[in-house]
Amino acid sequence: MKPWLKVTIWIIFSVGIITTLALTNSQQKSNTLKTPTIHIDVQGENQFLTKNELKSRLIRKGLITQNQKNDQLQLNKIERFINGMTEVLDCNAYTKIGGDWAINVKIRRPIARIFNSFGESFYLDELGHTISPSYLYTARVVVVTGDVVDKNNGLTVNKIINNKNLITKYSLDDIYRISKYVCNDPFFSLQIGQIHKEKNGDFVLIPRVGEQKIIFGSAVSNEEVNLKFRKLADFYKEGIPYEGWSTYDCFNLKYENQVVCSKKQQVSDQDKD
């Protein structure tokens, strides 16, 4: 075969391939958009967001519409919208071969539910971010109540720690230190059900078992929090078995290197009468 003929054939073949790909791409763009494959990565059992709820939000936002074409898909806007949801840690939206597309979402892991002084409720996650409550799910985490002025307003623990004006006003960082320890400790995650902040700034822990209250005091550093919980753990291990759960009504962890206890007052038969 003559060289010029080979070149001509290859040119015709290449043009045919390019034309076919262009027509295929044009046809795919004009095709109706398929339903996305949605995967939601939930840490533990914290199902704050379901596939149906996510799709409904995208429809309400106008990012998914009826008879939507492939070339109308706005992946960047979809990612920004989903990443703006307080319960979402990360989102990745992408297209696949054949016009399919997918959304992968990772949900935040809550460590505490806060009820503030204004009657509002929100969650705090393991990275120090706040999460709006969901009608779909209620997380089984430690509850925080009392004199708490923090709100679900976008402030994070890191922002508070690194701002002298904020750290004196808010207590989200202190709550984070205590609740993170409780959440990650196998014993205290089962034992501590509530963290209450008093007017004087002291934190009080309320156990799930027993009628005692545990005066924790301040929580200004991880070192302080770790030391107090170690003291409390030692007391549970060494002191409680000898005296019994019903002996005490209060444990005070504010004093260095010791746990100060107050025993329940005994009610005499005369007092009962």
Buried (B, 14 or more C-beta within 10 A) or exposed (E): EEEEEEEEEEEEEEEEEEEEEEEEEEEBEEEEBBEBEBEBEBEEEBBBBBBEBBBEBBEEEEBBEEEBEBEEBEBEBBBEBBBEBBBBBEBBBEBEEEBEBEBBBBBBBBBBBBBBEEEBBBBBBBBBBBBEBBEEBEBEBBBBBBBBEBBBEEBBBEBBBEEEEBBEEBBBBBBBBBBBBBBEBEEBBEBBBBBBBEEEEBBBBBBEEBEBBBBBBBBEEEEBBEBBBEBBBEBBEEBBEEEEEEEBBBBBBEEEEEBEBEEEEEEEEEEEE
